Amino acid sequence: MPSPLRASRAPALTGRIIAVAALLLVSGAVSVSSAGAVTTDPADVADPAAADAGSSQCATDPALPKRQLRAMWIASVANLDWPSSSGLSAAQQQAEYRAQLDLAEEHQLNTVIVQVRPTADAFWPSPYEPWSHWLTGSQGSDPGYDPLEFMIDETHARGLEFHAWFNPYRVATHDDLSQLHPEHPARQHDDWVFSYGGQLYYDPGVPAVREHVTAAMMHAVSNYDLDGVHWDDYFYPYPSGSTPIPDQDTFAEYGGDFTDIDDWRRDNVDQLVAEMGAQISAEKSHVKFGVSPFGIWRNQSTDPLGSATNGLQSYDAIYADTRRWVVEEWVDYVVPQIYWPIGFAAADYSVLVPWWSDVVAGTQVQLFIGQATYRAGAAGEDPAWQQPSVLSDLLAFNRDHPEVLGDVHFSAKDVQADRIGAMSQLVADHYARPALVPVAPHLGGAAPAAPSGLTATTAGGDIEVSWQAVSGASSYAVYRLDGAASGVDPCDFADARHLLGTTTDTSFADATAAGATYTYHVAALDRLHHESDPSAGVVVDGENGGGDFQTIIDSTSDRFHASSDWGSSSYSPQAYGDTYRFAEPVAASDPAWYQIDVPGTGDYRVEVWYPADPGYHGATPYLVSTVDGLQTVPVDQRIDGGQWVELGTFTLAEGDYDVIGVSRWANGSGYVIADAVRITQV
């Protein structure tokens, strides 16, 4: 008879944790100017996501995936991860949470999964359930702020996704109803609750329970800007020896036509999953619904559809038919907790990952793997977990299974601990570059327009790239290519080798620049991470620019302004970026201006870029606002186009003002052109 098996998450009484001894019971037409300013024909690169996945036209590096979910669980039950203890002040809790986000960023993660309803209580002001005692030490006590709102705002400000982790049925990690807040629903409806294994649970067989827990969780979905709703592996309680679950009276009352109590229990959980998924989709279609089940659905010896394993079966033990939830597409993603190493006979990682890959194949459900980061290097674990490469080896195995789109690490404190350097090696081998969150196409969304108006400023060794906000964009991805690119291949964006990071701002500071020449591009992302075409490039000449400050401003920037008499054109391939501005010469003052934030009074080299054409003006007046007044430099725009042309070195005053202008007040015929300017401190 097969022995049940379940990996532990010590210590006891924490979310998703049961002691080791009780559980281990067996022994995925570019046109280019000469300086690399790029325009992209949408017909050719309509969806960079195609390159993301590594099309047959692009050779991608499997160690640098463009898209990969990288997440960690932040558990609040028993103060496992956050807050570190109950009763901390609001300021202390907030500082600790910011440190959790620092940890995520340091490890190139893009998602946090935070437990906000650990024991039928709430980390937000809920009309359904009391404030959690894991916050204040006293259930029902107001922590003095809204932790859920705070966490979401802080997480989104870092460009990370926030998934709210709820436990549907657990009421308390003890079995004394009198310890609950007097207004706790479990005390108001004691017929909703049973005691089992020293803990209190809502009875999944009571229809009013299903309605209550769904409403309690949906309140957070409706009122907060969540990216995901996440459940762990706790449904009916895990078996406590041979003690039966005390729900026979509930079955007698609500069992209906069911003759088998096990089938009825599974149906109760099925209804909760299906109804929750439907309500989330109806309320906010962009919010993902994910479940992290125990790693084994059923063993093949019990069910031919099961895995070649010999462990506890979640279908039979906790009545969680997770395979059905995937096949029916009631969930958007699944994170099986595959907490065993490669080669572990009873539950081999190299058996379970292919099995789950086969389950999601052909569905719209995304597969991420729950990683037992807590076991790496921990005292008392098997020798396999004492190898520094153990976690890295697991992710390397995943590469052969394209259905696996990322990983979730349990838990934050173990990511931080980095015992035996296992997490450090994983990051070096697999998370060396940032990654975008995988797109879930069935949830809708669409790629925004490409950003425009890129400018680049060099100051103190850093390079800051700025651009104009894009309608429908929630964040932006910033790319850096070496050199002044003479051409841009869509394959440059197919993996993460050029991805610097993402930001929710319209600027990005590159602190890793090394005084070389670079071409920067930016793509816009909607909240579901559909990516626009890359922007036109902005080139920073760190090798020849010199000085401590340099900025480039294109005519598409919001720091450029001109009257409506200035037209816009994309006619010439010599343009810097997609377009440039043009106007007829007139005997009137109507200059186009470039506004520049000059960091300090001093000498600056001024260069201009324009497309040349025999029909353009032979003496276009460029204006420079110097400390000695406005100076005019005529430029023959019939020649020398598509490159930087130096106007000279000028003494400029500190301040943010119109520094360079292009005047229409010129004799003769031919368009005057305003395209881009570059200012370098000398």
C-alpha positions as CSV (number, residue, x, y, z in Angstrom):
1,M,0.0,0.0,0.0
2,P,1.5,3.3,-1.0
3,S,2.7,5.5,1.9
4,P,1.6,9.2,2.0
5,L,4.3,11.7,1.5
6,R,4.3,15.5,1.9
7,A,7.4,17.8,2.1
8,S,7.5,20.0,5.2
9,R,7.7,23.7,5.6
10,A,9.0,24.0,9.1
11,P,8.3,25.5,11.6
12,A,4.9,24.1,12.5
13,L,1.6,26.1,12.4
14,T,2.8,28.4,9.6
15,G,0.9,28.8,6.3
16,R,1.5,25.8,4.2
17,I,3.7,24.2,6.9
18,I,3.4,20.9,8.8
19,A,6.3,19.3,10.7
20,V,8.6,17.0,8.8
21,A,8.0,14.0,10.9
22,A,4.3,14.1,10.3
23,L,4.6,14.5,6.6
24,L,7.6,12.7,5.2
25,L,6.2,9.3,6.0
26,V,8.3,7.4,3.4
27,S,11.9,6.6,3.4
28,G,8.6,30.0,-21.1
29,A,11.3,47.0,-42.2
30,V,13.8,48.6,-39.7
31,S,15.2,51.8,-41.2
32,V,18.3,53.3,-39.5
33,S,20.1,56.6,-39.5
34,S,23.8,56.6,-39.6
35,A,23.9,57.1,-35.8
36,G,21.6,54.3,-35.0
37,A,18.3,56.2,-34.6
38,V,15.7,53.5,-35.5
39,T,12.3,53.5,-36.9
40,T,10.4,50.2,-37.0
41,D,7.7,49.2,-39.4
42,P,4.9,47.7,-37.2
43,A,4.1,45.3,-40.0
44,D,7.5,43.7,-39.5
45,V,7.6,43.7,-35.7
46,A,3.9,43.8,-34.8
47,D,4.3,41.9,-31.6
48,P,7.7,41.7,-29.9
49,A,6.3,38.9,-27.8
50,A,6.9,36.7,-30.8
51,A,10.6,37.4,-30.4
52,D,10.2,37.1,-26.6
53,A,9.5,33.4,-27.0
54,G,12.5,32.9,-29.2
55,S,11.2,32.6,-32.7
56,S,13.0,30.4,-35.2
57,Q,14.5,33.5,-36.7
58,C,16.3,34.5,-33.4
59,A,19.0,32.6,-31.6
60,T,18.3,33.2,-27.9
61,D,20.3,32.4,-24.8
62,P,18.3,30.0,-22.6
63,A,20.0,31.5,-19.5
64,L,18.7,34.9,-20.4
65,P,14.9,34.5,-21.0
66,K,13.0,37.6,-22.0
67,R,10.0,36.5,-20.0
68,Q,10.0,34.4,-16.8
69,L,7.9,34.7,-13.7
70,R,10.3,35.1,-10.7
71,A,8.5,35.3,-7.4
72,M,8.7,34.6,-3.7
73,W,6.1,33.9,-1.2
74,I,5.9,36.4,1.7
75,A,4.1,34.5,4.5
76,S,2.4,36.4,7.4
77,V,1.0,33.5,9.4
78,A,3.1,33.0,12.5
79,N,5.0,36.1,11.4
80,L,7.1,33.8,9.2
81,D,8.3,36.5,6.8
82,W,6.4,39.7,7.4
83,P,5.9,41.4,9.7
84,S,8.7,39.7,11.7
85,S,6.6,39.9,14.9
86,S,3.1,41.0,15.8
87,G,2.7,44.4,17.5
88,L,5.3,46.3,15.5
89,S,4.5,50.0,14.8
90,A,3.2,51.0,11.4
91,A,6.6,52.6,10.6
92,Q,8.4,49.4,11.5
93,Q,6.1,47.2,9.5
94,Q,6.5,49.5,6.5
95,A,10.2,49.5,6.7
96,E,10.3,45.7,6.9
97,Y,8.1,45.4,3.9
98,R,10.3,47.8,1.9
99,A,13.2,45.6,2.8
100,Q,11.3,42.6,1.4
101,L,11.0,44.5,-1.9
102,D,14.7,45.4,-1.8
103,L,15.3,41.6,-1.4
104,A,13.2,40.9,-4.5
105,E,14.9,43.5,-6.6
106,E,18.4,42.3,-5.5
107,H,17.5,38.9,-6.8
108,Q,15.9,40.1,-10.1
109,L,12.5,38.9,-9.1
110,N,9.4,40.5,-10.7
111,T,6.5,39.3,-8.5
112,V,5.7,39.0,-4.8
113,I,3.0,36.8,-3.4
114,V,1.9,38.2,0.0
115,Q,-0.3,36.4,2.5
116,V,-3.1,38.9,3.4
117,R,-5.8,36.5,4.8
118,P,-3.9,33.9,6.7
119,T,-6.5,32.8,9.3
120,A,-10.0,34.1,8.3
121,D,-8.8,37.6,9.1
122,A,-7.6,40.5,7.1
123,F,-4.6,42.7,6.3
124,W,-7.0,45.4,5.1
125,P,-10.2,47.0,6.6
126,S,-12.6,44.3,5.7
127,P,-16.3,44.4,6.5
128,Y,-16.3,40.6,6.6
129,E,-13.5,39.7,8.9
130,P,-11.4,41.2,11.7
131,W,-8.0,42.7,11.5
132,S,-5.4,40.0,11.7
133,H,-3.7,39.4,15.0
134,W,-0.4,38.7,13.1
135,L,-0.3,42.5,12.6
136,T,-1.0,43.8,16.0
137,G,-1.0,40.9,18.4
138,S,-4.7,41.3,19.1
139,Q,-7.3,40.2,16.6
140,G,-9.5,43.1,15.6
141,S,-7.0,45.8,16.5
142,D,-6.5,48.5,13.8
143,P,-2.8,48.7,12.9
144,G,-3.2,52.4,12.2
145,Y,-2.9,52.2,8.4
146,D,-4.1,50.1,5.5
147,P,-1.3,47.5,5.0
148,L,-2.8,46.1,1.8
149,E,-3.0,49.5,0.1
150,F,0.5,50.3,1.3
151,M,2.0,47.1,0.1
152,I,0.4,47.3,-3.3
153,D,1.5,50.9,-3.8
154,E,5.1,50.1,-2.8
155,T,5.2,47.0,-4.9
156,H,3.9,48.7,-8.0
157,A,6.3,51.6,-7.6
158,R,9.1,49.1,-8.0
159,G,7.5,47.7,-11.2
160,L,6.7,44.4,-9.5
161,E,3.5,42.4,-9.6
162,F,1.5,42.0,-6.3
163,H,-0.5,38.8,-5.8
164,A,-2.7,38.6,-2.8
165,W,-2.4,35.2,-1.1
166,F,-5.5,34.1,0.7
167,N,-6.2,30.9,2.7
168,P,-9.8,30.0,2.0
169,Y,-10.8,27.8,5.0
170,R,-8.3,28.1,7.9
171,V,-9.9,29.9,10.8
172,A,-7.2,29.6,13.5
173,T,-4.0,27.8,14.3
174,H,-5.6,26.7,17.6
175,D,-8.9,25.1,18.3
176,D,-10.5,27.5,20.9
177,L,-13.3,29.6,19.5
178,S,-13.3,31.8,22.5
179,Q,-9.8,33.1,21.5
180,L,-11.3,34.7,18.4
181,H,-12.6,38.2,18.3
182,P,-16.2,38.4,19.6
183,E,-17.4,39.6,16.2
184,H,-15.5,37.0,14.2
185,P,-17.8,35.2,11.8
186,A,-16.7,31.9,13.2
187,R,-18.0,32.8,16.6
188,Q,-21.2,34.3,15.2
189,H,-21.8,31.0,13.2
190,D,-20.2,28.2,15.1
191,D,-22.1,25.8,12.9
192,W,-19.7,26.9,10.1
193,V,-16.7,25.6,11.9
194,F,-15.1,22.3,12.9
195,S,-11.9,21.5,14.9
196,Y,-9.4,19.1,13.4
197,G,-5.7,18.4,14.2
198,G,-5.7,21.2,16.9
199,Q,-6.8,23.9,14.4
200,L,-10.1,25.5,13.4
201,Y,-11.5,25.3,9.9
202,Y,-14.5,26.6,8.0
203,D,-16.5,23.6,6.9
204,P,-16.3,23.6,3.0
205,G,-19.6,21.6,2.9
206,V,-21.7,24.5,4.2
207,P,-23.0,26.6,1.3
208,A,-23.0,29.7,3.5
209,V,-19.3,29.2,4.2
210,R,-18.5,29.2,0.5
211,E,-20.5,32.4,0.0
212,H,-18.8,34.1,3.0
213,V,-15.2,33.2,2.1
214,T,-15.7,34.2,-1.5
215,A,-17.3,37.5,-0.5
216,A,-14.4,38.2,1.9
217,M,-11.8,37.6,-0.7
218,M,-13.7,39.4,-3.5
219,H,-13.8,42.5,-1.3
220,A,-10.1,42.8,-1.7
221,V,-10.3,42.2,-5.4
222,S,-13.0,44.8,-5.9
223,N,-11.3,47.5,-3.8
224,Y,-7.6,47.1,-4.4
225,D,-5.3,47.1,-7.4
226,L,-4.3,43.5,-7.3
227,D,-2.4,41.8,-10.1
228,G,-3.3,38.3,-8.9
229,V,-5.3,36.2,-6.4
230,H,-3.4,33.3,-5.0
231,W,-4.4,30.2,-3.0
232,D,-2.0,27.8,-1.5
233,D,-2.5,24.0,-0.9
234,Y,-4.8,24.1,2.1
235,F,-8.4,23.1,1.3
236,Y,-9.8,20.3,3.5
237,P,-7.2,19.8,6.2
238,Y,-4.3,17.4,5.7
239,P,-4.9,14.0,7.4
240,S,-4.1,13.9,11.1
241,G,-3.4,10.3,11.6
242,S,-6.5,8.2,11.2
243,T,-8.8,10.8,12.7
244,P,-11.8,11.4,10.4
245,I,-12.8,14.9,9.4
246,P,-15.9,15.7,11.5
247,D,-18.3,16.7,8.7
248,Q,-20.6,13.7,8.6
249,D,-23.5,15.8,9.8
250,T,-22.8,18.4,7.2
251,F,-22.8,15.7,4.5
252,A,-26.1,14.4,5.8
253,E,-27.6,17.9,5.5
254,Y,-26.0,19.1,2.3
255,G,-24.9,16.0,0.5
256,G,-27.8,15.9,-1.9
257,D,-27.5,13.2,-4.4
258,F,-23.9,12.3,-3.5
259,T,-23.5,8.8,-2.1
260,D,-19.7,9.1,-1.5
261,I,-18.5,11.7,1.0
262,D,-15.2,12.0,-0.7
263,D,-16.8,12.9,-4.1
264,W,-19.0,15.4,-2.2
265,R,-16.0,17.0,-0.6
266,R,-14.2,17.4,-3.9
267,D,-17.3,18.9,-5.4
268,N,-17.4,21.5,-2.5
269,V,-13.9,22.6,-3.3
270,D,-14.5,22.5,-7.0
271,Q,-17.4,24.8,-6.6
272,L,-15.3,27.3,-4.6
273,V,-12.6,27.3,-7.2
274,A,-14.9,27.7,-10.2
275,E,-17.0,30.4,-8.6
276,M,-14.1,32.4,-7.4
277,G,-12.5,32.3,-10.8
278,A,-15.7,33.4,-12.5
279,Q,-16.2,36.3,-10.0
280,I,-12.7,37.5,-10.4
281,S,-13.0,37.5,-14.2
282,A,-16.3,39.3,-14.1
283,E,-15.1,42.0,-11.6
284,K,-11.6,42.6,-13.0
285,S,-10.6,40.5,-16.0
286,H,-7.0,41.5,-15.8
287,V,-6.6,39.9,-12.3
288,K,-5.0,36.5,-12.5
289,F,-6.2,33.6,-10.4
290,G,-3.6,31.1,-9.3
291,V,-3.4,28.1,-7.1
292,S,-0.3,26.4,-5.6
293,P,-1.3,22.8,-5.0
294,F,0.6,20.0,-3.3
295,G,3.0,18.5,-5.9
296,I,1.2,15.2,-6.4
297,W,-2.3,15.0,-7.8
298,R,-2.6,11.2,-7.8
299,N,-0.1,8.4,-8.2
300,Q,-0.1,6.4,-11.4
301,S,-0.6,3.2,-9.3
302,T,-4.0,4.7,-8.3
303,D,-5.0,6.4,-11.5
304,P,-3.5,5.9,-14.9
305,L,-3.7,9.7,-15.4
306,G,-1.5,10.2,-12.3
307,S,2.3,10.6,-12.0
308,A,4.9,7.9,-11.5
309,T,5.2,8.8,-7.8
310,N,4.4,7.1,-4.5
311,G,3.3,9.8,-2.1
312,L,0.3,11.5,-0.6
313,Q,-2.4,12.3,-3.2
314,S,-4.0,15.7,-2.9
315,Y,-7.1,14.4,-4.8
316,D,-7.7,11.8,-2.1
317,A,-6.2,13.4,1.0
318,I,-7.3,17.0,0.9
319,Y,-10.0,16.6,-1.9
320,A,-8.3,19.0,-4.3
321,D,-8.8,17.9,-7.9
322,T,-6.2,20.3,-9.2
323,R,-5.8,18.5,-12.5
324,R,-9.5,19.2,-13.2
325,W,-9.1,22.9,-12.3
326,V,-6.4,23.2,-15.0
327,V,-8.2,21.1,-17.7
328,E,-11.4,23.1,-17.1
329,E,-9.4,26.4,-17.0
330,W,-10.9,27.6,-13.8
331,V,-7.5,29.0,-12.9
332,D,-5.1,31.2,-14.8
333,Y,-2.0,29.7,-13.4
334,V,-0.9,26.7,-11.3
335,V,2.2,26.5,-9.1
336,P,2.7,22.9,-7.9
337,Q,4.8,22.6,-4.9
338,I,7.4,20.2,-6.2
339,Y,9.5,20.2,-3.1
340,W,11.7,17.1,-3.8
341,P,15.0,16.9,-5.6
342,I,15.9,15.2,-8.9
343,G,16.2,11.5,-8.2
344,F,14.0,11.3,-5.1
345,A,12.4,7.9,-5.6
346,A,8.9,8.6,-4.0
347,A,8.4,12.0,-5.8
348,D,11.1,12.7,-8.3
349,Y,11.3,16.3,-9.5
350,S,12.3,15.0,-13.0
351,V,9.0,13.0,-13.1
352,L,6.7,15.7,-11.7
353,V,7.8,18.6,-13.9
354,P,7.1,16.7,-17.1
355,W,3.8,15.5,-15.7
356,W,2.6,19.0,-14.8
357,S,3.8,20.2,-18.2
358,D,1.6,17.6,-19.9
359,V,-1.4,18.7,-17.8
360,V,-1.2,22.4,-18.8
361,A,-0.3,21.6,-22.4
362,G,-3.1,22.7,-24.7
363,T,-4.8,24.8,-22.0
364,Q,-4.5,28.5,-21.3
365,V,-3.3,27.8,-17.8
366,Q,0.3,28.9,-17.1
367,L,2.7,26.7,-15.2
368,F,5.2,27.9,-12.6
369,I,7.0,25.7,-10.2
370,G,7.0,26.1,-6.5
371,Q,10.6,25.7,-5.3
372,A,11.6,24.4,-1.9
373,T,14.2,27.1,-1.4
374,Y,13.7,26.6,2.4
375,R,15.3,23.1,2.1
376,A,18.5,24.1,0.4
377,G,21.3,23.9,3.0
378,A,18.9,23.4,5.9
379,A,20.0,21.3,8.8
380,G,18.6,17.8,8.7
381,E,17.7,17.8,5.0
382,D,18.8,15.0,2.7
383,P,22.3,15.2,1.1
384,A,20.8,16.3,-2.2
385,W,19.8,19.6,-0.5
386,Q,23.3,20.2,0.8
387,Q,24.7,20.8,-2.7
388,P,25.1,24.5,-3.6
389,S,23.9,23.8,-7.1
390,V,20.7,22.1,-6.0
391,L,18.3,24.9,-6.8
392,S,20.2,25.9,-10.0
393,D,20.0,22.3,-11.2
394,L,16.2,22.3,-10.8
395,L,15.8,25.4,-13.0
396,A,18.2,24.0,-15.5
397,F,16.0,21.0,-15.8
398,N,13.0,23.3,-16.4
399,R,14.6,24.7,-19.5
400,D,13.8,21.4,-21.3
401,H,10.1,21.9,-20.6
402,P,8.8,25.1,-22.4
403,E,5.5,24.9,-20.5
404,V,7.4,26.0,-17.4
405,L,7.2,29.7,-17.4
406,G,8.9,30.5,-14.1
407,D,9.3,29.7,-10.4
408,V,8.1,30.8,-7.0
409,H,10.4,30.5,-4.0
410,F,9.3,29.5,-0.5
411,S,9.9,31.7,1.3
412,A,11.3,35.2,1.6
413,K,13.3,34.5,4.7
414,D,15.0,31.6,2.8
415,V,15.8,33.7,-0.2
416,Q,17.4,36.1,2.2
417,A,19.2,33.3,4.2
418,D,21.0,32.0,1.0
419,R,22.2,28.9,2.9
420,I,25.3,27.3,1.3
421,G,25.0,30.0,-1.4
422,A,22.4,28.0,-3.3
423,M,20.2,31.0,-4.0
424,S,23.2,33.1,-5.1
425,Q,24.2,30.3,-7.6
426,L,20.6,30.2,-8.9
427,V,20.6,33.9,-9.5
428,A,24.0,33.8,-11.2
429,D,23.0,30.9,-13.5
430,H,19.3,31.9,-14.2
431,Y,18.5,35.4,-13.0
432,A,21.5,37.3,-14.3
433,R,19.4,39.7,-16.2
434,P,15.9,41.1,-15.5
435,A,12.9,39.4,-17.0
436,L,9.4,40.5,-18.0
437,V,6.4,38.7,-16.5
438,P,4.9,36.2,-19.1
439,V,1.9,37.4,-21.0
440,A,-1.4,35.6,-20.3
441,P,-3.1,36.2,-23.7
442,H,-6.6,34.9,-22.6
443,L,-6.9,37.8,-20.1
444,G,-7.0,40.4,-22.9
445,G,-4.9,43.5,-23.0
446,A,-2.9,44.9,-25.9
447,A,0.5,46.4,-26.6
448,P,0.6,50.2,-26.2
449,A,2.2,52.4,-28.8
450,A,5.9,52.7,-28.8
451,P,7.4,55.5,-26.7
452,S,8.7,58.6,-28.4
453,G,10.7,61.6,-27.5
454,L,13.7,59.9,-26.0
455,T,16.3,62.0,-24.5
456,A,19.5,61.0,-22.8
457,T,21.5,62.9,-20.2
458,T,24.9,61.9,-18.8
459,A,25.8,63.2,-15.3
460,G,28.2,61.9,-12.8
461,G,28.9,58.7,-14.8
462,D,25.2,57.8,-14.9
463,I,23.0,58.0,-18.0
464,E,19.4,59.0,-17.6
465,V,17.1,58.2,-20.4
466,S,13.7,60.0,-20.5
467,W,10.7,59.7,-22.8
468,Q,7.1,60.8,-23.2
469,A,4.3,58.9,-21.4
470,V,2.4,56.5,-23.5
471,S,-1.4,56.1,-23.2
472,G,-2.3,52.7,-21.8
473,A,1.2,52.0,-20.5
474,S,1.7,50.8,-16.9
475,S,5.4,50.4,-17.2
476,Y,8.3,50.5,-19.6
477,A,11.2,48.2,-20.5
478,V,14.6,49.8,-21.1
479,Y,17.2,48.3,-23.4
480,R,20.8,49.2,-24.0
481,L,22.8,48.1,-27.0
482,D,26.6,48.6,-27.3
483,G,27.8,51.2,-29.8
484,A,26.0,53.6,-32.1
485,A,23.9,51.0,-33.7
486,S,24.0,51.0,-37.5
487,G,21.0,48.8,-37.5
488,V,18.5,47.2,-35.1
489,D,17.5,43.6,-35.5
490,P,14.3,42.5,-33.7
491,C,16.4,39.6,-32.4
492,D,18.2,42.2,-30.2
493,F,15.0,42.2,-28.2
494,A,14.3,38.4,-28.2
495,D,16.0,37.6,-25.0
496,A,17.1,39.6,-22.0
497,R,20.7,40.2,-23.0
498,H,20.1,43.9,-23.6
499,L,17.3,44.5,-21.0
500,L,18.4,46.9,-18.3
501,G,15.2,46.7,-16.3
502,T,11.6,48.1,-16.1
503,T,10.2,51.2,-14.5
504,T,6.8,52.8,-13.9
505,D,8.3,56.2,-14.5
506,T,9.1,58.0,-17.8
507,S,12.8,58.0,-17.0
508,F,15.4,55.4,-16.2
509,A,18.9,56.0,-14.6
510,D,21.5,53.6,-16.0
511,A,24.1,53.4,-13.2
512,T,26.0,50.6,-15.0
513,A,27.2,52.7,-17.9
514,A,31.0,52.5,-18.4
515,G,31.9,55.6,-20.5
516,A,31.2,53.7,-23.7
517,T,28.9,54.6,-26.6
518,Y,25.4,53.1,-26.2
519,T,22.1,53.1,-28.0
520,Y,19.1,53.0,-25.7
521,H,15.6,51.9,-26.7
522,V,12.4,51.8,-24.6
523,A,9.2,49.7,-25.0
524,A,5.9,50.3,-23.3
525,L,4.0,47.6,-21.4
526,D,0.4,47.4,-20.5
527,R,-0.5,46.0,-17.1
528,L,-0.6,42.5,-18.5
529,H,2.9,43.0,-19.9
530,H,2.1,43.1,-23.6
531,E,5.0,44.9,-25.1
532,S,5.1,47.7,-27.7
533,D,7.5,47.9,-30.6
534,P,10.8,49.3,-29.4
535,S,11.2,53.1,-29.6
536,A,13.6,54.8,-31.9
537,G,17.1,54.7,-30.4
538,V,18.9,57.5,-28.6
539,V,22.7,57.4,-28.9
540,V,25.0,58.4,-26.0
541,D,28.6,58.9,-27.1
542,G,30.4,58.2,-23.9
543,E,33.7,57.6,-25.7
544,N,34.0,60.9,-27.5
545,G,31.5,63.1,-25.8
546,G,33.8,64.0,-22.9
547,G,32.8,66.0,-19.8
548,D,30.6,65.2,-16.9
549,F,27.3,66.1,-18.5
550,Q,25.7,65.3,-21.8
551,T,22.1,65.5,-23.0
552,I,20.4,64.6,-26.3
553,I,17.0,66.1,-27.1
554,D,15.0,65.0,-30.1
555,S,12.2,67.0,-31.7
556,T,9.7,64.4,-30.4
557,S,10.6,65.2,-26.8
558,D,8.4,67.1,-24.4
559,R,11.4,69.4,-24.0
560,F,11.0,70.6,-27.6
561,H,8.3,73.1,-28.5
562,A,7.3,74.8,-31.7
563,S,4.3,76.6,-33.1
564,S,1.7,74.8,-35.2
565,D,3.3,76.3,-38.3
566,W,6.1,73.7,-38.0
567,G,5.2,70.5,-39.8
568,S,6.3,67.0,-38.9
569,S,7.8,64.6,-41.4
570,S,9.3,61.1,-41.6
571,Y,10.4,61.5,-45.2
572,S,14.1,61.3,-44.8
573,P,15.9,58.2,-43.5
574,Q,18.6,60.5,-42.1
575,A,16.2,61.7,-39.3
576,Y,17.2,61.2,-35.7
577,G,14.4,59.0,-34.5
578,D,11.1,58.6,-36.4
579,T,10.4,62.1,-37.4
580,Y,11.7,65.7,-37.6
581,R,10.1,69.1,-37.9
582,F,10.2,71.6,-40.8
583,A,9.0,75.1,-41.7
584,E,9.1,77.6,-44.5
585,P,11.4,80.6,-43.9
586,V,9.7,83.8,-43.0
587,A,10.6,87.3,-42.0
588,A,9.2,86.8,-38.5
589,S,10.3,85.4,-35.1
590,D,8.9,81.8,-34.8
591,P,11.7,79.7,-33.5
592,A,11.5,76.0,-32.4
593,W,13.2,75.6,-29.1
594,Y,14.9,72.9,-27.1
595,Q,14.7,73.3,-23.4
596,I,17.7,72.1,-21.4
597,D,18.4,71.8,-17.7
598,V,22.0,73.1,-17.6
599,P,23.6,71.8,-14.4
600,G,26.0,74.6,-13.9
601,T,27.4,77.7,-15.5
602,G,30.3,76.7,-17.8
603,D,31.4,75.8,-21.3
604,Y,29.3,73.4,-23.3
605,R,29.8,71.9,-26.8
606,V,26.6,72.3,-28.9
607,E,25.9,69.8,-31.8
608,V,22.9,69.5,-34.0
609,W,21.5,66.6,-36.1
610,Y,19.3,67.1,-39.1
611,P,18.5,65.2,-42.4
612,A,20.1,66.9,-45.4
613,D,18.4,67.5,-48.7
614,P,19.2,69.8,-51.7
615,G,15.8,71.4,-51.2
616,Y,16.5,72.4,-47.6
617,H,17.9,75.8,-46.5
618,G,21.5,76.7,-47.1
619,A,21.8,79.0,-44.0
620,T,19.3,77.8,-41.3
621,P,19.8,80.0,-38.3
622,Y,20.5,78.1,-35.1
623,L,20.1,80.2,-31.9
624,V,22.2,79.6,-28.7
625,S,21.2,81.3,-25.5
626,T,24.6,82.1,-23.9
627,V,25.6,84.1,-20.8
628,D,26.5,86.9,-23.3
629,G,23.2,86.9,-25.0
630,L,21.6,85.1,-28.0
631,Q,24.1,84.0,-30.7
632,T,23.2,82.9,-34.2
633,V,25.1,80.2,-36.1
634,P,24.0,79.5,-39.7
635,V,24.1,75.9,-40.9
636,D,23.8,74.6,-44.5
637,Q,21.2,71.9,-44.2
638,R,21.7,70.8,-47.8
639,I,24.8,68.9,-46.8
640,D,26.2,66.8,-43.9
641,G,22.9,65.3,-42.9
642,G,22.4,62.2,-40.7
643,Q,25.3,63.0,-38.3
644,W,26.2,65.3,-35.5
645,V,27.3,68.8,-36.7
646,E,29.1,71.0,-34.2
647,L,28.0,74.6,-33.8
648,G,30.8,75.4,-31.4
649,T,31.5,75.7,-27.7
650,F,29.5,78.3,-25.7
651,T,29.3,79.5,-22.1
652,L,25.9,78.6,-20.8
653,A,24.2,79.8,-17.6
654,E,22.9,77.3,-15.0
655,G,19.2,76.7,-15.2
656,D,16.3,75.0,-17.0
657,Y,15.4,77.2,-20.0
658,D,15.3,77.4,-23.8
659,V,18.9,77.0,-24.8
660,I,18.9,76.0,-28.5
661,G,16.5,77.3,-31.1
662,V,16.0,76.9,-34.8
663,S,14.8,80.1,-36.4
664,R,12.5,80.6,-39.4
665,W,13.8,84.2,-39.9
666,A,16.0,83.4,-42.9
667,N,16.5,84.8,-46.4
668,G,16.0,82.6,-49.5
669,S,14.1,79.5,-50.0
670,G,14.2,75.9,-48.7
671,Y,12.8,74.3,-45.5
672,V,14.5,75.0,-42.2
673,I,14.7,71.7,-40.2
674,A,14.6,71.1,-36.5
675,D,15.6,67.5,-35.5
676,A,17.9,66.8,-32.5
677,V,20.5,68.6,-30.4
678,R,23.3,67.3,-28.2
679,I,24.9,69.4,-25.4
680,T,28.1,68.2,-23.8
681,Q,30.0,69.9,-20.9
682,V,33.7,70.5,-21.7
